[in-house]
Amino acid sequence: MKITIFTTVFCSLLLMSCSNEPSIQKYFVENSGKKDFIALDVSPSIINIDKTKLTPDQQTALNSFEKMNVLIFKSNGKNDAQYQSETQKVGSILKDETYQELMKIGSGKDGASVSFVGDENDIDEFIFFAKNKDNGFAVVRILGNDMNPNNIMNMIGILQIANVDMEQLKPLQGLLK
């Protein structure tokens, strides 16, 4: 009897946690293998740096970074309708209350936004969404633990001085041609 009740409660909780609501994570999964999309997962090992030379704030920022997911849609002049549709989907997802917009730059055919999931002192993920009608768009998810806006600024500083492992970025070479 106890096993039946436990199983019923467990299954109910499992079903409640599975949401049919659109999310950036689901968008990545649905589109990562499609034509005109390039998906890339980047691990913290991309950053080759002597950690002893980092400030305590930079070390905290580096330790908070778990991985980065990149999804790029490449415009080619023949897929303008798809570009419009896909940018609207991403924009709609980011308008959900789950995502808090931190910053928005530009408008119209070119622009970028930075959003996050979590609260200001314990951010689970940052989402960068940049679009350019001529080139396409990119959605970047930065996942981590106990991240905050200062960590992101420190990570940018680390990336500027780090020896980046370009091998992990090879899938992006096709976009540069």
C-alpha positions as CSV (number, residue, x, y, z in Angstrom):
1,M,0.0,0.0,0.0
2,K,2.8,2.4,0.9
3,I,4.6,1.6,-2.3
4,T,1.5,2.4,-4.3
5,I,1.0,5.8,-2.6
6,F,4.7,6.7,-3.0
7,T,4.7,5.7,-6.7
8,T,1.5,7.8,-7.3
9,V,2.9,10.8,-5.5
10,F,6.3,10.5,-7.3
11,C,4.6,10.2,-10.7
12,S,2.3,13.2,-10.0
13,L,5.3,15.3,-9.0
14,L,7.2,14.2,-12.1
15,L,4.3,15.1,-14.4
16,M,3.8,18.5,-12.8
17,S,7.5,19.3,-13.2
18,C,7.3,18.6,-17.0
19,S,6.0,21.7,-18.6
20,N,4.7,22.2,-22.1
21,E,5.5,25.9,-21.9
22,P,8.2,27.0,-24.4
23,S,11.6,27.7,-23.0
24,I,15.0,28.6,-24.4
25,Q,16.3,25.1,-23.4
26,K,13.4,23.4,-25.4
27,Y,14.1,25.8,-28.3
28,F,17.7,24.6,-28.4
29,V,16.7,21.0,-28.3
30,E,14.1,21.4,-31.1
31,N,16.4,23.3,-33.4
32,S,19.9,22.1,-32.8
33,G,19.8,19.5,-35.6
34,K,17.8,21.6,-38.2
35,K,19.1,23.0,-41.4
36,D,20.3,26.6,-41.1
37,F,21.1,26.2,-37.4
38,I,24.4,25.5,-35.8
39,A,24.5,24.3,-32.2
40,L,27.5,24.3,-30.0
41,D,28.2,23.4,-26.3
42,V,31.2,25.0,-24.8
43,S,32.7,23.8,-21.5
44,P,34.8,25.8,-19.0
45,S,37.9,24.1,-20.4
46,I,37.8,26.5,-23.3
47,I,39.4,29.1,-20.9
48,N,43.1,28.3,-20.6
49,I,44.4,30.6,-17.9
50,D,46.8,30.5,-14.9
51,K,44.2,30.6,-12.1
52,T,46.8,31.8,-9.6
53,K,47.0,35.1,-11.5
54,L,43.3,35.8,-11.1
55,T,41.8,38.1,-8.5
56,P,39.4,36.5,-6.0
57,D,36.4,38.0,-7.8
58,Q,37.7,36.6,-11.1
59,Q,38.2,33.1,-9.5
60,T,34.6,33.3,-8.1
61,A,33.3,34.2,-11.6
62,L,35.3,31.4,-13.2
63,N,34.1,28.8,-10.6
64,S,30.4,29.9,-11.1
65,F,30.6,29.1,-14.9
66,E,29.4,25.5,-15.8
67,K,28.9,25.6,-19.6
68,M,27.7,27.6,-22.5
69,N,25.2,26.6,-25.2
70,V,25.2,28.5,-28.5
71,L,22.6,28.2,-31.2
72,I,23.1,30.2,-34.4
73,F,20.7,30.7,-37.2
74,K,22.5,31.7,-40.4
75,S,20.6,34.0,-42.8
76,N,21.3,33.4,-46.5
77,G,18.8,35.6,-48.3
78,K,16.6,32.6,-49.2
79,N,15.3,32.0,-45.6
80,D,14.0,35.5,-44.7
81,A,10.6,34.2,-43.7
82,Q,12.1,31.5,-41.5
83,Y,14.4,34.2,-39.9
84,Q,11.4,36.3,-39.1
85,S,9.5,33.4,-37.7
86,E,12.4,32.1,-35.6
87,T,13.3,35.5,-34.1
88,Q,9.7,36.0,-33.2
89,K,9.7,32.6,-31.4
90,V,12.8,33.5,-29.4
91,G,11.4,36.9,-28.6
92,S,8.2,35.4,-27.4
93,I,10.0,32.9,-25.2
94,L,12.1,35.7,-23.7
95,K,9.0,37.7,-22.8
96,D,7.8,35.0,-20.5
97,E,8.0,35.9,-16.8
98,T,10.7,33.2,-16.3
99,Y,13.2,35.5,-18.1
100,Q,14.1,38.8,-16.6
101,E,15.5,41.3,-19.1
102,L,18.7,42.9,-17.9
103,M,19.5,45.0,-21.0
104,K,18.3,45.6,-24.5
105,I,20.4,47.3,-27.3
106,G,19.1,48.3,-30.7
107,S,15.8,47.7,-32.4
108,G,14.2,46.8,-35.7
109,K,16.3,44.5,-37.8
110,D,19.4,44.6,-35.6
111,G,19.6,44.3,-31.8
112,A,20.6,42.3,-28.8
113,S,19.3,41.6,-25.3
114,V,20.6,40.1,-22.1
115,S,18.1,38.2,-19.9
116,F,18.5,35.9,-16.9
117,V,16.7,33.2,-15.0
118,G,16.8,33.2,-11.2
119,D,17.1,36.2,-8.9
120,E,19.7,38.9,-9.0
121,N,22.0,37.2,-6.4
122,D,21.6,33.6,-7.6
123,I,21.3,33.5,-11.3
124,D,20.9,30.1,-12.9
125,E,21.5,31.2,-16.5
126,F,22.1,34.2,-18.6
127,I,20.7,34.4,-22.1
128,F,22.2,36.6,-24.8
129,F,20.1,37.0,-27.9
130,A,21.6,39.0,-30.8
131,K,20.1,39.4,-34.3
132,N,21.1,40.9,-37.5
133,K,18.7,40.5,-40.5
134,D,21.7,40.1,-43.0
135,N,23.6,37.5,-40.9
136,G,21.1,35.8,-38.7
137,F,20.9,35.5,-35.0
138,A,22.5,33.8,-32.0
139,V,21.1,32.7,-28.7
140,V,23.7,32.0,-26.1
141,R,22.9,30.4,-22.7
142,I,25.5,30.7,-20.0
143,L,24.8,28.2,-17.2
144,G,26.3,28.2,-13.8
145,N,26.0,28.2,-10.0
146,D,25.5,31.3,-7.9
147,M,26.1,33.6,-10.8
148,N,25.4,37.4,-10.6
149,P,25.9,40.3,-13.0
150,N,29.4,41.0,-11.5
151,N,30.5,37.4,-12.4
152,I,29.5,38.0,-16.1
153,M,31.6,41.3,-16.2
154,N,34.5,39.4,-14.6
155,M,34.2,36.6,-17.1
156,I,34.4,39.1,-19.9
157,G,37.7,40.3,-18.4
158,I,39.0,36.8,-18.0
159,L,38.1,36.0,-21.7
160,Q,40.1,39.0,-22.8
161,I,43.3,37.8,-21.1
162,A,42.8,34.0,-21.5
163,N,44.2,31.7,-24.1
164,V,40.9,30.4,-25.5
165,D,40.8,26.8,-26.8
166,M,39.7,27.4,-30.3
167,E,39.2,23.6,-31.0
168,Q,35.8,23.9,-29.2
169,L,34.8,26.7,-31.5
170,K,35.5,24.8,-34.8
171,P,31.8,24.3,-35.7
172,L,31.6,28.1,-36.0
173,Q,34.2,28.3,-38.7
174,G,31.6,27.6,-41.3
175,L,29.9,30.9,-40.4
176,L,33.0,32.9,-41.1
177,K,33.3,31.8,-44.7
